């Protein structure tokens, strides 16, 4: 009788154990590597928070961060090293060199790793969000040309009744493909207006301190400045100190940054700055990581995630826009 019961239990339990075993295989834990352009950068830090939260929300996903130190060569080597380690299933990359990094991304995809890019497209054409590297899982980004064009048009509006209208441009670094494209867009749009004079260009390297020094130097020769056009809010933090030290009243100037950091939103609300271009770094990280995790689990993924349409607010954020959207919150400090 006892032997009969044991046989029955085996018949019942063996299929159950097989199901559990297969479930455990299918639910294998995943490891995601986040390659920050610089882990000290506030925008990247917010993107990392989004990556971590997407991993936590998905369950049984571990995320690790690697600091690119704003060094394209270092970041390329990091990606190659992580591919060789065979420890990670997916990558989220904020590229330092949007063109040069493509070779490392091709290697990753060839090794079976799912890859999403955040903030910028990867490939030679920064005007499109469509994948340029075969097999790329997703691009959670916006076109640098789109943002730079909108920003420049706002400066044109401000300068409409000033002749001359003297403008200082602050760009990250012109050696970066995305910043070179932004800078060229600034020059193209402003250059069509005969009343607008670009009196100085400063490379701020996404640092308030570097921007302060650069702006202070520029104001030695650039006189009677009317507007400052920058691709990054961090730049305006330094620029405003230099302008105030030089005797300018910020309320009389036109100041526009980029990234929609909390510092910018506060400055716009108080009337110190005029506008910033949208930035949603947390959402970029979350959506990019979510796409990678879904792809690894065999789910369908949209390869194009236009971050300028995320957040439900006008991409050029002014005080009027903020007043019309009182519940909107910035995704990073700055």
Buried (B, 14 or more C-beta within 10 A) or exposed (E): EEEEEEEEEEEEEEEEEEEEEEEEEEEEEBBBBBBBBBBEBBBBBBBBBBBBBBBEEBEEBBBBBBBBBBBBEBBBEBBBEBBEEEEBBBBBBBBBBBBBBBEBBBBBBEEEBBBBBBBBBBBEEBEBBEBBBEBBBBBBBBBBBBBBBBBBEBBBEBBEEEEEBBBBBBBBBBEBBBBBBBBBBBBEBBEEBEEBBBBBBBBBBBBBEBBBBBBBEBBEEBEEBBBBBBBBBBBBBBBBBBBEEBEBEBEEBBBBBBBBBBBBBEBBEEEBBBBBBBBBBBBBBBBBBBBBBBBBBEEEBEBEBBBBEBBEBBBBBBBEBBEEBEEBEBBBEB
